[in-house]
Amino acid sequence: MNFTQHELSPGVRLHLCATDKFKTLTCKMFIQQDLKAREAASTALVPLLLRRGSQKYPSTRDMARVLEELYAADFGSDVLKIGERQILEFHFQMVDPALLPQGGDLLAKGLQTFWEIATCPYGEGGFHEPYFQQEKHTLTQELEGLVNDKRTYALVRSTALMCAGEPFAIYKYGDAETLGTLENKEVYEHYTKLVNSYPLDIFVVGSQAQQAAEILAQLVPGRAGGAKLSSPQQVEVGEPRYFEDLIDVQQAVLVMGYRTNLNYLDEDYYSLLVGNGILGGFSHSKLFLNVRERASLAYYVGSSIEGSKGLLTISAGISGAKQEQAVQIIKEQVQEMQAGRISSKELDQTKRGLISSINGMNDNPSGLIDRNIIGIVHNELRTIDEVVQAISEVNLDSVVKAMEKVQLDTVYILRSNPQEGADHGAD
């Protein structure tokens, strides 16, 4: 199943997938902006405020009632981070109107309700002040409480250290200090700019996608033009840097960050994805077998690719006393791949696993949409068939070529007590 693309107005793209495979109509909108600390905190407040009420439905009870009238339709909003872009996401799903009495009227009402909640927040010249203060407090608590989720905290903290001075260092929800200085008017004006000026992509999946497009064309206002966004910063890697944070934890968290020197637009991108799968993406991966199973050094271990910025991150839960041994074995697994010591079984299993995962996205409308987010960021959408073909064509030589570009940048550990004689710096 593929999407057809249409331009509604400058900076507004509509992507349609007409299919009767699902019993729902799913619509998602994505608004992109460059990652900046103050704007990131402002944008992070928006989903919380939109869920509180709109001009037509000023309370959560009113919104719940209208969604229930639409046969238990669902609205949601969140913030994503892809490379050095922050993305405001809106989600709407309802029963396929073709299956309902007066389906045409319900389709129109559903999309009108979606647009109302997403673009007409409750308030006069700003967000409703009590809502603003309450949600600002809620988000502040969430940011300050991030340290309680040690695994997530370690990933966020290591990224901030590794990419210090780069937009990618900014957490997708901003930071509590910046959030505390925000005022209602500033956040509302920023939100208004996002909705009216920044790149907007709308995806629709369902049997009545074309009818939905006609309705959306009437709802989405015309634009004179869109804001221009930046490409991710590229950084030269020097000597690996070592950081540690000491905190009361039962299990240390080790994070190793690599620069891949590749991204979504490079021809070796899918070779890198396969390489990451062999390294730490599956239960048959080198990290799982050698770090966790054979050496018994990790409670969990795995690797992931950030394909827009071009980072490979390895994360492991370990005993703090075994830090140096774990780091050494992890480095050896990367070096093994760079030296081409990859079996045909590892390569074939990984390719099959990735292709199965990609094909599985056809079975879920949200997954079908979400796989395209990196594509809209880079202005190059790819079909599932194209991705499967690209993975199928990956071979040992191309994996080695991609992995040879991978360079260790940062080693970070979150643990309880200093290790005697550890050869690392402190932050």
Residue pairs with C-beta under 8 A, 6 or more apart in sequence:
1 17
1 19
1 21
1 205
1 362
1 368
1 384
2 17
2 383
2 384
2 385
3 15
3 16
3 17
3 203
3 372
3 381
4 15
4 16
4 17
5 13
5 14
5 15
5 16
5 381
6 13
6 14
6 15
6 16
6 213
7 13
7 14
8 14
8 202
8 216
8 217
8 220
9 220
9 221
9 222
9 223
10 223
10 224
10 225
10 226
11 197
11 198
11 199
11 200
11 223
11 225
11 226
11 227
12 200
12 201
12 202
12 220
12 223
12 226
13 199
13 200
13 201
13 202
13 376
14 202
14 204
14 213
14 216
14 217
15 201
15 202
15 203
15 204
15 369
15 372
15 381
16 203
16 204
16 209
16 210
16 212
16 213
17 203
17 204
17 205
17 206
17 209
17 368
18 206
18 207
18 208
18 209
18 210
19 205
19 206
19 207
19 209
20 96
20 98
20 207
21 362
22 96
22 205
22 206
22 365
23 95
23 96
23 99
24 93
24 94
24 95
24 96
24 206
24 365
25 93
25 94
25 95
25 96
25 97
25 107
25 110
25 204
25 205
25 206
25 207
25 208
25 209
25 212
26 91
26 92
26 93
26 203
26 204
26 205
26 206
26 365
26 366
26 369
27 91
27 92
27 93
27 111
27 114
27 202
27 203
27 204
27 205
27 212
28 89
28 90
28 91
28 92
28 202
28 203
28 366
28 369
28 370
29 89
29 90
29 118
29 200
29 201
29 202
29 203
30 80
30 87
30 88
30 89
30 90
30 200
30 201
30 203
30 373
30 376
31 87
31 88
31 194
31 195
31 198
31 199
31 200
32 85
32 86
32 87
32 198
32 199
32 201
32 229
32 376
32 377
33 39
33 43
33 85
33 86
33 87
33 88
33 194
33 198
33 227
33 229
34 84
34 85
34 86
34 167
34 229
34 230
35 81
35 84
35 85
35 86
35 167
35 168
35 170
36 167
36 170
37 170
37 174
37 175
37 178
38 174
38 178
38 182
39 86
39 190
40 86
40 170
40 171
40 172
40 173
40 174
40 178
41 173
41 174
41 175
41 178
41 179
41 182
42 174
42 182
42 186
42 187
42 190
42 191
43 79
43 86
43 88
43 174
43 190
43 191
43 194
44 79
44 139
44 172
44 173
44 174
44 179
45 132
45 135
45 136
45 139
45 179
45 182
45 187
46 77
46 79
46 88
46 187
46 191
46 194
47 76
47 77
47 78
47 79
47 88
47 89
48 135
48 138
48 139
49 121
49 127
49 131
49 132
49 135
50 77
50 117
50 118
50 121
51 60
51 63
51 75
51 76
51 77
52 59
52 60
52 121
52 122
52 128
52 131
52 134
52 135
53 59
53 60
53 62
53 63
53 121
53 122
53 128
53 131
54 63
54 116
54 117
54 120
54 121
54 122
55 116
55 120
55 121
55 122
56 62
56 116
56 120
57 63
57 65
57 66
57 113
57 116
57 117
57 122
58 122
58 128
59 122
63 75
63 117
66 113
67 73
67 74
67 75
67 113
70 94
70 106
70 109
70 110
70 113
71 94
71 95
71 100
71 106
72 95
73 92
73 93
73 94
73 95
73 110
73 113
74 91
74 92
74 93
74 94
75 90
75 91
75 92
75 113
75 114
75 117
75 118
76 90
76 91
76 92
77 88
77 89
77 90
77 91
77 118
78 89
78 91
79 86
79 87
79 88
79 89
79 172
79 173
80 86
80 87
80 89
80 172
80 373
81 87
81 171
81 172
82 308
82 373
82 374
82 377
83 168
83 232
83 263
83 306
83 307
83 308
83 309
83 374
83 377
84 166
84 167
84 168
84 230
84 231
84 232
84 233
84 308
84 309
85 229
85 308
85 377
86 170
86 172
87 373
87 377
88 194
90 114
90 118
91 366
92 110
92 111
92 113
92 114
93 365
93 366
94 106
94 110
96 103
96 206
96 207
96 208
97 103
97 104
97 106
97 107
97 110
97 208
98 207
98 208
100 106
103 208
104 211
107 208
107 211
107 212
107 215
108 215
111 212
111 215
111 216
111 219
112 215
112 219
115 216
115 219
115 220
118 195
119 195
121 127
121 128
121 188
121 191
122 128
122 131
123 129
123 131
123 132
123 188
125 185
125 188
126 132
126 184
126 185
126 188
127 184
127 187
127 188
129 184
132 184
132 187
136 179
136 182
139 173
139 179
140 176
140 179
140 180
142 173
143 171
143 173
143 174
143 175
143 176
143 179
144 176
146 152
146 153
146 156
147 153
147 247
150 247
150 249
150 251
150 253
150 414
151 253
151 315
151 317
153 414
154 245
154 253
154 255
154 315
154 412
154 414
155 255
155 313
155 315
156 171
157 245
157 412
157 414
158 243
158 255
158 257
158 313
158 410
158 412
159 168
159 169
159 171
159 257
159 313
160 169
160 171
161 169
161 241
161 243
161 410
161 412
161 427
162 169
162 241
162 257
162 311
162 409
162 410
162 412
163 169
163 235
166 233
166 235
167 230
167 232
167 233
168 232
168 233
168 309
168 311
193 227
196 221
196 223
197 223
197 225
197 226
197 227
198 226
198 227
198 229
199 226
199 227
199 229
199 376
200 220
200 226
201 376
202 216
202 220
203 369
203 372
204 212
204 213
204 216
205 365
205 368
205 369
206 212
206 365
232 263
232 308
232 309
232 310
234 310
235 259
237 259
237 407
237 408
237 409
240 408
240 409
240 410
240 411
241 409
241 410
241 411
241 425
242 410
242 411
242 412
242 423
242 424
242 425
243 410
243 411
243 412
243 413
243 424
243 425
243 426
243 427
244 412
244 413
244 414
244 415
244 418
244 422
244 424
244 425
244 426
244 427
245 412
245 413
245 414
245 415
245 427
246 415
246 416
246 417
246 418
247 414
247 415
247 416
248 416
249 414
249 415
249 416
250 416
251 299
251 317
251 318
251 319
252 317
252 318
252 319
252 320
252 323
252 413
252 414
252 415
252 416
253 315
253 316
253 317
253 318
253 413
253 414
253 415
254 298
254 314
254 315
254 316
254 317
254 318
254 323
254 326
254 327
254 411
254 412
254 413
255 313
255 314
255 315
255 316
255 410
255 411
255 412
255 413
255 414
256 313
256 314
256 315
256 327
256 330
256 408
256 410
256 411
256 412
257 311
257 312
257 313
257 314
257 408
257 409
257 410
257 411
257 412
258 311
258 312
258 313
258 314
258 334
258 406
258 407
258 408
258 409
259 310
259 311
259 312
259 406
259 407
259 409
260 272
260 305
260 310
260 311
260 312
260 402
260 405
260 406
261 310
261 405
261 406
261 407
262 268
262 269
262 272
262 310
262 402
262 405
263 269
263 307
263 308
263 309
263 310
263 378
264 307
264 308
264 374
264 375
264 377
264 378
264 380
265 378
265 380
266 272
268 398
268 401
268 402
268 405
269 307
270 387
270 390
270 391
270 393
270 394
271 394
271 398
271 399
271 401
271 402
272 305
272 307
272 312
272 402
272 403
272 406
273 305
273 307
273 354
273 391
274 347
274 350
274 351
274 354
274 391
274 394
274 399
275 337
275 399
275 402
275 403
275 406
276 303
276 304
276 305
276 312
277 285
277 350
277 351
277 353
277 354
278 285
278 286
278 337
278 342
278 346
278 347
278 350
278 399
279 285
279 286
279 287
279 303
279 312
279 314
279 333
279 334
279 337
279 403
280 286
280 287
280 288
280 301
280 302
280 303
280 304
280 314
280 333
281 302
281 303
281 304
281 350
281 353
281 354
282 288
282 349
282 350
282 353
284 346
284 349
284 350
285 302
285 303
285 350
286 333
286 336
286 337
286 346
287 301
287 302
287 303
287 314
287 316
287 330
287 333
288 301
288 302
290 329
290 332
290 333
291 297
291 298
291 301
291 316
291 326
291 329
291 330
291 333
292 298
292 299
292 300
292 301
295 325
295 326
295 329
297 316
297 318
297 319
297 322
297 325
297 326
297 329
298 316
298 317
298 318
298 326
299 316
299 317
299 318
300 315
300 316
300 317
301 314
301 315
301 316
301 317
301 330
302 314
302 315
302 316
303 312
303 313
303 314
303 315
304 312
304 313
304 315
305 311
305 312
306 312
306 313
307 374
308 374
308 377
308 378
312 406
314 330
316 326
316 330
318 326
320 413
320 415
320 416
320 417
320 419
321 419
323 413
323 415
323 419
323 422
324 419
324 422
324 423
327 411
331 408
334 403
334 406
334 408
336 342
337 399
337 400
337 403
338 400
338 403
338 404
338 406
339 400
340 396
340 400
342 396
342 399
342 400
344 396
347 394
347 395
347 396
347 399
351 391
351 392
351 394
354 391
355 388
355 391
355 392
358 371
358 384
358 387
358 388
358 391
359 384
359 388
360 367
361 367
361 368
361 371
361 384
362 368
362 384
371 384
372 381
375 381
375 382
382 390
411 424
413 424
